[in-house]
């Protein structure tokens, strides 16, 4: 069963925070509220689809500082800023740091929900890419050290003879390793191995 997206609302205005939580619940989302940056950091969000609705001005560290802290910790949840004190410099800084949107309070329901859908689409795309990277890494993990040496050179576009010369092994041995690689990596042709090499190349070092 796929969990509902979890929306995190970080705002020190209790009445607004509660109103946002009710709005999000009515729209079909699960939502959690936090009164400060500290509250959010003390209760790390689970690894599930969602985003963060984040006020700029908060008691203690600001919303921008929380955004930076999330990035340092490797958190990938998209951020939508909400503020009653908008200025160009702050909005530019927020967007350059990767915010999905920068909305002024009071925000209209449809505007907010549209921004959330964009954030969730962004989160979904990033999660798919992360899962793909994990699968790529798992495929490489089945290779022996020697097979990795052969694979790295295939990725670099080297011919069998060049690989044999560099590693000091016979041409037939290289061909045998290449065949083993194709079986282990689940490809049937040299062209497929080449394409896979391009996909996995960044993970092969």
N, C-alpha and C positions, 0 to 999 in steps of 0.2 A: 504493500500500500504506500502510495506516494504522499508524503506529509505536505500539508499546506505550507506555502512560503511563510517564513517568520520575519516580521518586520520589527526592527528595533527603533524605538522612539526615545531620543535623548534630548530632553528639554526640561529646564528647571521650573517652568510655568506649569504648576500642577493642573490647573483647570484646562489649559490647552492640551497638555499631555493626555489627560483622561478623555478629552473630546476626540483626539486623534486615535486613541486606542479603540474607542467605540466605533468611530468611522471605519477603521480598518477591519474590525470584527464584522461589521455589517457588510463589508465588501468581500468577505470570505477569507480574510487573512488571519493568521495567528499573529498577535503582537505583544511585545513586552515594553514596559516603560522604565526609564532611568532618569533620575533627577540631576545627574552630573556625570562628568567624564569618569570620575572615580568609581561611581556605581557600575558603570558599564564595564570598566576594566577589571573590577573585582568579580564580575559574573560573566566570564568569557562565553560568547555565543556558541551554540553547538554548530557542527559542520553540516549545515543544511541550507537549501535555497533561501534567499532573503535579501534584505538591504537594510541600510541604516538611515533613518530620518534624523538629522543632526542640527541642533541649534548652534549658531555661531557663538553667542555670548552665554557662557555657563559659569556657575560658581567654581572657582579654581581654574584648572586648565580649560582653554577654550575649545570650541568645536574643531577649529583648525589644528590645534595641538593633538586632539584625539585622533583626527584623521592621520596625522603624521605618526602617532604611536601605533595605530593599527598597521600602517605600512611597515614600520620597523619590526613588528611582530609577525609579519607575513599574512595578516588577515586580508582576505580578498573580497569581503562584502562591499558591494557598491555603496556609495554615500550620496545622499541627497541633502543638501543644506537647506534649512529653513531659517529665515532671519527677519526680525523687525527692524534691523539696522543695516540695510544694504548699502554697500558702496562699491564702486568699480574695482578698486584695488583688491578688496577682499574677495570679490567674486572671481576675479581673474586668478588670484592665488589658489582659490579652492578648485577651480576648473583645471588649472595646470597640474594640480596634485592628483587629478583623476576623478573629481566629483562628477557624477552623472548629470546633476542639475543643481541650480541655485535659485530657490524660490523665496519670494517675499511674503511675510505674514501681513494680513490674513490671506491664506491661500484657498482658492476655490477647490471644491471637492474633485471635480473632473480634472483639473490641472494637476492636482496631487496624485490622483490615481493613474493618470497618463505617465507621469514621471516615474511612479513605482513600476509600472509595466515595462518601461524602458530599462530601469535598473535591473529588474528580474530577467529580462532578455539578455542583458549584459552579463549577469551572473551565470545564467544558464550556458551561454557560449563559453565563458571562462571555465566552467566546471567540465564541459565536454572536452575542451582542450587539455585540461589537467588529467582527466581520465585517459585520454589518448596517450599522453606522455607516460603515464604509469604503465599502460599496456606495452608501449614501445620499450620502456626500461625492462619490463619483465621478459620480453622476447630476447633482449640482449643478455640477460642474466643467465640464460641457459647455455651460452657459449663458453668453451674452455678458453684459457689464456691464449693458446696458439690460434684457436679459431677467431678470437678477437683481433689478433694481429693480422690475420688474413682478411678479415672483414674490414678493418680500418683501411687497409690498402685498396680493397675493392671500392670502398666509399671514395677514396682519393682518386679513383679512375685509373689505377695502375693495371697493366696487363699481367697475365699469369707469369710470363717469363720475368718481368720486372720484380714481381713478388718473390719468385723463387730465388733470384739473384740477391735481393735484399736480405732474405731470411736464411740464405745458405742451404736451401732444401731443393729437392728435385721438382721438375715441372709436373710430373705425374702426382707427386705429393700435394702440390698446390691444387691441382684439379680435383684430387680426392677430397681435400678439405673444403673446396668450393661446393662440391656435391653434398657434403655433410651439412654445410651451412644452409643450403637450400632446403634440405629436409627439416632441420631444426627450426628454421625461420618460417616454414610453411609456404614456400614459393616453388613454382614449377619450372620457371624459365629464367634464363640469365637476365632478361629484360625486367622481370618482376624483382629479381634480386637487386638490380641496379636502382629501381624505383624505391625499394625498401631502404636501400643504402642511403638514398637522398633524404628519406624521412627520418632515419635513425642516426644520420651522420652527426648531429649535434650531441647525441647521447653516447657516442662511441668513444669519447676521450675521457 
